[in-house]
Amino acid sequence: MIDFDPGTAAPTKGTNQRNGGDLVVETLEALGAKTVFGIPGQHALGLFDAMGRGNLHFVSSRVENNSAFAADGYSRATGEVGVLFLSTGPGALTSLAGLQEAYATGVPMVVVASQIPLDGLGARRKGMLHQLDDQKASAANVTKSQRLIQHASGIPSAIQDAWTEAISSPQGPVWIEIPQNVLLDPIMVPPVEDALAEAFDNPPRVELIREAVKWLSTAERPAIIAGGGTRRGRAEKSLLSIAEQLRAPVICTPGGNGAFPWTHELSLQSWIEDRYMTDVLEDADVLIVIGSSLGEVTSNYFTFEPRGRIIQIDAEPRVLESNRPGLGIRADAGQALAALDEALAAAGAADKVTRSWHGTSPEDVVKDSLAKVKARLESQDLAKELKFMSDIREAVPADMQTFWDMTISAYWGWSCWDARQGQFHSAQGAGGLGYGFPAAIGGAVGLETTGKPSRVLAVSGDGSSMYSISELATAKQHNVPVTWLIVDDGGYGILREYMVGAFGQATATELARPDFVKLAESFGVPARRVAPEEVGDALKASFEADGPNVVVVETLLKMFGPTHLD
């Protein structure tokens, strides 16, 4: 075992004796983990010592919250489980905002946090470093479940169970904590040779699918809202088939962006916050809602008043009917849509009724609605914003994954970004700042690990970028192929806009910020500052480079006018 000098808490000697940390590493490797994110800490040293004897690739972030975002981005980009190692107390607590995003968005993660020695647990105030009364209670709001492992022999099974729970719908992060002495003490448990974790089945109930088919078989104006659960359930193929059978217009939420082909004749794209789209959805006689709670953004800020019936499909039972009454089907989106697709085809639902929106074809309703949205935008003096987003889209390769912070560019992206063959990722689940860059680091690392093209784009504002600016060191250390676009408007731009709109002036939204180009260069990361009209060319050049780089654009972007206040 490792001995500690009580004066410095530093290790004085070490051996190759297997310990509890080895069981963690061996089990994760047996389950298929390849990469771990985190930061070392005193109580976790046994874990990191063991990692030196294993094959896991460790990416050391600079702030634990960013480690959580990186594990989240890794999972979203690859479809694999993100793994996060945390220290005790402050380290564990610092990760919670990142875990809130993963929990809200349904990202599968296994979080292994260290803990003070066993004899300090139980809310006794022994004055140990990093001691909390109940550490896992702090994680209860942002993880699916929490486990405390008290004996080394329980480690493999606990991690296997956590992995199973993380990948079972509704997916999400699962918290495990292991006391320092359990990680450090020598063990008799043999090396872990195999571990199996399979997602629990979460199919729809037969009678609910039958009832949904009955409703849809007689619907003249069916429509579909595709939320984030559609993507998590890998339900895109079934969604397309159902939409074409029913000739149902489909709109994607920010989380569902990319679930339905952008240019399809039935695609309302993602203009979910526009009143013209709200009007179409309200007029549907049957509305299928997949993987969405019909929450604030999706309901156009709770102004949505549907006149038809709702079929709501979600893996999380608490979501069903949380905002609107309807036929709630608790199931994994992929399984539910596959069953519905098959049942609709068997019933011949496509031939039972003429799909007509008061004499207008569904395809024309889609075309007319998109034209109205375009005309509204063009009437709002938004030429700069429309060109800026168009230039970024044109510069980004069709299969490149993008990661967006909570910034004005991202809010535009929620509505106007055609993901094409790439994937669109943003922090809309919990809405915290600082997601874009560390998540992109994790995504690029994951894509590289799986042998796929690994260059990704991160987009942040100057305010949100400061939450994760230290991760330039991480990107440089690991030579991660991330291009980071920082749109610098001198403050918290969206809050400035909200406050001016509501109160006539903004308070506490303006920021003193660094010279981002010089700051990036101080980390050894190449950077350039360009005018808004040059952003496309700058991005194209940056995508051709090796390792991380930064593009800074100093400009003030406006949001399109809100329609829920009309």
DAQUI-V248241 format. One record per backbone hydrogen bond with DSSP energy under -0.5 kcal/mol. CO is the residue of the C=O (numbers start at 1). NH is the residue of the N-H. Records with the same first field share a line. If there is no record, write none. Layout:
CO: NH, NH
//
This chain:
3: 12, 13
4: 6
5: 8, 9, 10
10: 5
13: 3
18: 187
19: 22, 23
20: 24
21: 25
22: 26
23: 27
24: 28
25: 29
26: 30
27: 31
28: 32, 33
29: 32
30: 195
34: 57
36: 59
37: 85
38: 61
41: 44
42: 45
44: 47, 48
45: 49
46: 50
47: 51
48: 52
50: 53
51: 54
56: 58
57: 36
58: 60
59: 38, 61
63: 66, 67
64: 68
65: 69
66: 70
67: 71
68: 72
69: 73
70: 74
71: 75
72: 76
73: 77
74: 78
75: 79
82: 110
83: 37
84: 112
85: 39
86: 114
88: 91
89: 93
90: 94
91: 95
92: 95
93: 96
95: 98, 99
96: 100
97: 101
98: 102
99: 103
100: 104
101: 105
102: 106, 107
106: 108
108: 82
109: 111, 174
110: 84, 112
111: 113, 176
112: 86
113: 178
115: 180
117: 120
118: 121
124: 126
128: 131
133: 123
134: 137, 138
135: 138, 139
137: 140
139: 142, 143
145: 175
147: 149, 177
148: 150
149: 179
151: 154
152: 155
154: 158
155: 159
156: 160
157: 161
158: 162
159: 163
160: 164
161: 165
162: 166
163: 167
164: 168
166: 172
172: 109
173: 144
174: 111
175: 147
176: 113
177: 149
178: 115
179: 183
180: 184
181: 185
183: 21
185: 20
202: 332
205: 208, 209
206: 210
207: 211
208: 212
209: 213
210: 214
211: 215
212: 216
213: 217
214: 218
215: 218
216: 219
220: 356
221: 285, 286
222: 249
223: 288
224: 226, 251
225: 227, 290
226: 253
227: 230, 231
228: 232
229: 233
230: 235
231: 234
235: 239
236: 240
237: 241
238: 242
239: 243
240: 244
241: 245
242: 246
243: 247, 248
247: 249
249: 224
250: 268
251: 226
253: 257
254: 257
256: 259
261: 264
264: 267
266: 250, 268
268: 271
269: 252
270: 272
271: 274
273: 563
274: 277, 278
275: 279
276: 280
277: 281
278: 282
279: 283
280: 284
281: 284
282: 307
285: 309
286: 223, 288
287: 289, 311
288: 225, 290
289: 291, 313
290: 227
291: 229
295: 299
296: 301, 302
297: 300
299: 303, 304
309: 287
310: 312, 327
311: 289, 313
312: 329
313: 291
314: 331
315: 317
316: 319, 320
317: 320
319: 322
326: 328
327: 312
328: 330
329: 314, 331
332: 336
333: 337
334: 338
335: 339
336: 340
337: 341
338: 342
339: 343
340: 344
341: 345
342: 346
343: 347
344: 348, 349
345: 348
348: 351
349: 352
354: 356
356: 358
357: 360
360: 357
361: 365
362: 366
363: 367
364: 368
365: 369
366: 370
367: 371
368: 372
369: 373
370: 374
371: 375
372: 376
373: 377
374: 378
375: 379
376: 379
377: 380, 382
382: 386
383: 387
384: 388
385: 389
386: 390
387: 391
388: 392
389: 393
390: 394
391: 395
392: 396
397: 400
398: 421, 422
401: 457
402: 425
403: 459
404: 427
405: 407
407: 410, 411
408: 412
409: 413
410: 414
411: 415
412: 415, 416
413: 417
415: 270
416: 418
417: 419
419: 422
423: 402, 425
425: 404
427: 431
432: 435
434: 438
435: 439
436: 440
437: 441
438: 442
439: 443
440: 444
441: 445
442: 446
443: 447
444: 448
445: 449
446: 450
447: 452
448: 451
456: 483
457: 403
458: 485
459: 405
460: 487
461: 465
462: 466
463: 466
464: 467
465: 468
468: 471
469: 472
470: 473, 474
471: 475
472: 476
473: 477
474: 478
475: 480
476: 479
480: 482
481: 456
482: 484, 549
483: 458, 485
484: 486, 551
485: 460, 487
486: 488, 553
487: 462, 489
488: 555
490: 511
491: 463, 493
492: 496
493: 497
494: 498
495: 499
496: 500
497: 501
498: 502
499: 503, 504, 505
500: 504
509: 492
511: 513
514: 516
515: 519
516: 520
517: 521
518: 522
519: 523
520: 523, 525
521: 524
524: 526
526: 550
528: 552
530: 554
531: 534
532: 535
534: 538
535: 539
536: 540
537: 541
538: 542
539: 543
540: 544
541: 544
542: 545
548: 526
549: 484
550: 528
551: 486
552: 530
553: 488, 555
555: 557
563: 566
//
